Amino acid sequence: MHLITCRHQNHERLGVLQEESIVLLPQEAGWPASMLELIAGGPALLARLRAELPRLTTRIAADKAELLAPIPRPRKNVMCLGLNYKDHAEEIARAKGLPIELPEHPVVFTKSPTSVTAPGADVPAHAGVTSELDWEVELGVVIGTGGRAIPRAQALAHVFGYTVINDLSARDLQFRHKQWFLGKSLDGFCPIGPAIVTADEIPDPQALRLACRVNGATKQDSSTAQMIFGVATIVETLSRAMTLEPGDVIATGTPAGVGFARQPPEFLKSGDVVECEIEKIGVLRNRIV
Ligand code: MG
C-alpha cells in the first residue's frame, strides 16, 4: 500500500494512494487520523486496513488533495547517514582535495523535525542564510516495530515502509559549522513523500533505482545496491546504541551527483524544481522559492 497524509476539508487525514485517486480512512469508523497512530497500531492494524480497504468508499482525486509529508512532524530528529554511497564519498573527497577514505562505520547525523516539509511544497531558498543550497535524493526508512539491539537478520522486519527524502543541504553552513546539523536543518530542508510504501511491497530495499532531476536535467541516477551500509546494517547499528521507536525516520544517504561536488559547482536557486524519484515509491517534487 502507498500510504499518504493529506489535508482534506481542513483536517489532516490518512489515505491510501491508488493510481489517480486516494481512499480516505474514515475516522468515524475508528481509523486513525495520523500516520504515527497507524504505525503504533502495529502489524495487526495494517492487516485490518489491507483487508477492509476494498470496502472503503470515500475517494478523492489524487490531484485535488493537498499532500502533507507522510509523517508531517516526526517525534524526533530524522536520523541520516552521511557518505553512505561509495561514489558519493569519492566525489566529496575529490571536491575537497582530500584523499579518498570510505567510512569504516556508518556516519550518522540528524535533521530537525521542523525541517520536514510536504511533497509539492515550496522550499524557501533562505537567501542571506545560505548561498549553497544542494540536493540529495535518499531512500527513507520508517520504523514500524521499535526495539533495541535489533540483529541485522531481523532488522527488515522492523521496517514499516519506505519513502523518498530530499536531504536538502546548505553546504556553506554544513562545512563552516563542522557539525552538519545546522546546515541540514533549515526550515523546509527535509521534503518527504509522496507516500510511505509498506515494506511488503519492497522485499529488497537494496535493489531500487533512485534519481534526482533539477529542472528536468538528471543530476543523480544510481541504485540503492551501491550503499556502503545497507538498511539492515543501519537499523542494527542505530538500535545497538539507542531504542528505535515506531515512526522513527531514517535517511539512508545519497549517491554521487550532488551540486557542490560538480565542476563547476552547481547550487539551487529560486524557481528551480527538484524531483527525487525512487523506483516502486514515487516522485517527490519541490520548488525552491
Ligand atoms: Mg544526505
Boltz pocket constraint, residues with backbone or C-beta under 6 A from the ligand:
constraints:
  - pocket:
      binder: B
      contacts: [[A, 80], [A, 81], [A, 82], [A, 136], [A, 138], [A, 167], [A, 251], [A, 253], [A, 254]]
      max_distance: 6.0
